[in-house]
Amino acid sequence: MDILNEYIKATNTHNFDEVKKLLHPSAIYFFSNKTCTTHDDIQDYFENAWELVKNENYEAHDVQWLFISKTSLTCTYKYFYEGYVNGKYTSGRGRATNVFVKESDDWLLIHEHLSPLPR
């Protein structure tokens, strides 16, 4: 589904205005260490991550579309990120669930849940 690729591309711009274009007004994010319930919270979280991990690249692998309808899409995937923290290369992996809803012919992300991979 193109919307997930658009979302990943927007994330990799490191410009929250690009991400925000794809967010539903009621979007909620579950991170492993925080829940973000407003666009301001989400923006702060993204910008802090981009500040911490310089030149971050974010990717989605093994995408599985669990539900597809005319008004809603749900997928899971394994995420991979890489970049530089304090000048040293770092990378990591985890798992994600994204829920998109269609409003006025636009797909918008209404929920994202990121968590570590099981041990």
N, C-alpha and C positions, 0 to 999 in steps of 0.2 A: 504494500500500500504506500502510495507516494507521501502521505502525510507524515509517516514516521521518518522517512528520508529528509523531508523538509524540516522537521523538528531537529533532527541531528545536525543538519547543515546550519540551521539558525543557532544552535548551541555552540557550534564550532566557530562562529563569527566572534564570540566573546563580546557581543553587543546585545545587552538585554532587550533593547528596543526590537530587535529581530525576533527574539524568543517570544516576547510579549504579544506580537502579532498573531501567534498561534495558540495563545492561552485563552481559555474560557474565563469570563469574569469571576466565576466561582471555583476556579482551580484550587486544588489541594495537593500538596506534595508531602509524601512520607519519606524522609531520609532516615538513615540508621540512628542519627543523633538529634533529629529535630523534625517537627511537623510545621509546615508553612501553609497558612490559610489565607494569605492576602498576596496580591502581586508585589507589594513592597517587601514582604517577608521573603518571597521567592527570589526577587531581584537581589536582596542582600545576600542570600545564600549563594546564588550563582556568582555574584561579583566577588564575594570572599573566596570562593573556590578558584575562580580565575586568577585572583591575586596570589593565592597560595601556590597553585600549580601553573607555572608560566608556560605559554605555548601549548596548552592542553589540547589534545586531540581526543574526541569521544566517539566511540563506535558502538553499533548494535550488531550482535552476532546471534545466530540460531533463533531468528525471529519466528514466533509461532502466533498466528492470528487465531485467537480463541473464539471470538464472536465477531461477526460481520453482519450489519444490517444497513438499511438506508439512513439511519440516524445515529448509529453507534458502532464503534470499533474497539475491540480490546485485544491487546497483544502482550506477550511476554518475550523477553530476550535476555541474553547475557551481554552485559556491557563491558567494554574495555576502555581504559583511559591511559594516556601517557603524557608526560610533560616533564618539567623541571622544577624541583623544589630546592631552593637555596643553591641553584646552579648545578644540581645533581639530577640525573635522569631518574625518573620514577614511573611506575605503571601499576595498574591494579585492575581487578575484575570484580563483577558482582552480578546481581540479577535485577531485572526491572519488570514492572507491570505498568502499562500505559492504557488509559481509557480516553478515547476521543469521542466527541459528539458533534453532530452536524447542525449548524445554525445558519440560516440565511445563505445556504449553499457553500458555507465554509466549514471545514473540519477544524475543531479546536480541542486542545488537550484540557481535559477537566480533572484528570488525576494521574499522578505518577508515584510509584512506590519503588524505591531503590533499597536494596539490602545486600549484605555480603553473601557470597556463595556458601552453602552448607559445608561444614568441615568434613 
